[in-house]
Amino acid sequence: MDPKNQTRVVRASALIPARRERVYNILANYRDGHPRILPKQFSNLVVEQGGIGAGTVIRFQMSVLGRKQTFRAEISEPEPGRVLVETYLDAKGAITTFTVDEGTAPADSRVTISTELPVRGGFLGLIEGKLSGISLRPIYERELENLARVATGPASRCPRSSACR
């Protein structure tokens, strides 16, 4: 890697009291499931292609630190049922990974949201990396809270299927 460019990882995890399959299906469904867990910083989620899992292409806006940006992402599933990846098409090198593992009990899931962001090297990169963590981690924590609420809510609240997929 170029010493002038580095990567910053911002991550949040939570134990969700719902089965792994249900949680993953909510995350992978960009038409009905995923939009229901997004915090207020996300807006205008549009599915451009697909809608469920690998091959889906989305566009959305995100407000961070008073600045609204538009992102496009392609979804892949390197480990279907466990790992979902959003690769941002306009932000070279930026990806967000959703990992869903079994929790401490069979009916629980350990969910981690992790974003790798390219940052500059040196002092400016240090500041950029710190601000990324300070701004994104609380957003991801809220997203995980929303995921827990949706995953443990009545199955009938998921349009089209009981598993939100």
N, C-alpha and C positions, 0 to 999 in steps of 0.2 A: 504494500500500500504506500502511496505517496506520503512522505512525512508531513506534508503540508495539509493533508486531508486525513481525518480520523472518523471513527464511528462512535456515536453515543447510543447506549441502550437505555431505554426507559421501560420499566416493567412494573406490573401490579398483579397480584394473585389473590384468589379468594377460594374458600371452600363453599361450594354451592350445594344445598341440600336437595339435589335432584340427580337422577341417573345420567350417566355420561352421554348416552345416546340422545336423550331429550335435549340436554344442554347443547350438544354439538349441532343437532338439527336446527335449533333456534339460531345459532351463530351462522350456519351455512345457508340459511334461507334469507336472501337479501330482498325478497319481495314482501314477506309477511313477518318473519321472525326478527331478524337483525334490526330493522328500523325501530322496533318496539323497545330496544334496550339502549338506544343511543341517547346520551345526555344532551342538554340544551345547546351545547357548543357545536353540535352537528346539525346541519340543515340541508334541505333540498337533495336528499338521497334519490338518485335516479338509476335504475337498472338499464344499462344500454344493451346488454346482451346476456342471455341465460337468465339466471335468477337464483339457482340453487347450486352451491359448490363450485367445483372446478369449471373454468371456462366463463364464469360470470365476469362481466365488466361493469363497474359502477362509477358514478360521478357523484360527488357530494361537496358541500362546503363545511368548513370548520373555522370557528372563531377562537383564536388563542391570543391572549395578551392584547385584546382590542383590535386584532387584525383578522379579517376574514379572507380565507384562501379557498380556492377550488382545487380539488384533487380528483384524479381518475386512477382507478386501480383495477388490476386483473387478479382474479381469485384462482388460487391453485390449492390442491390438497395433497401435499407430499405423503401424508399418512391419513387417508380417508377415515373419518370417524374419530380422529384424534388431533390432527394438525391442519389448520386452515391458514393460508397466507394471502395477505393483500400486498401485491407489489405495485407501488405507485409509479405510474407511467410517466408522469411529468417531473418527478422528483428523483433523479438518478440515485440509486443506491438505498432509497428508503423503503422499508418493508415493515408490515405489522403482522405478527404471528399470534394466532389464538391456539393455545394448547389445552386440550381437555384430557385430564388423566383421572383415574379412579381416585376417590377421596379415601378417607379413613374407614369408611363403611361402604358396602356395595351400592347403597342408594345415594351416595355423595359423589361429587366431582370436584377435582382441584383444577381451577381454570386460571391460566396465566395469559395476560395480554402483554406482548413485548414488541416494542418498536425500535428498529435500528435506524438511526438517522445519521447521514453524513454531516460532519461538522469540520470547520476549518481547524488547522493546527494552531498552536501557540495560544497566546492570551485570549484572543477573540474567540477561538474555538472553545476554550475553557468556559468563558462566559456563556456562549451559545449553548453548550452542553448543560450547564447548570440551569439556565432558563428553561430548556426543554424539559428537564426532569421536574422542575418546580411547577410548570404549567400543565404537562401531560399526565403526570401520575394521579392527581386528584380527579381528572376527567376519567381515566381508566378505572379508578376505584368506584366512581359513580356508575360507570357502565357495568361493572361487576355487580353492584347492588341492584341495578335494574334487571340484569340477567337473572339473579336469584329470585327476584319478585316475579318475573315472567315465567321462569322455569317451575316455580312452585305454585303458580296460580292455576285456576281451572283449565283443563285441557281444551274445553270448548272455546276459550278465548283465542285460540290459534285458528285463523281461517284456513280452510281447505283440508286440515288434518289435525289429529290430536297431538302430533309430535312437532308441529310447526315446520314441517318439511313436505 
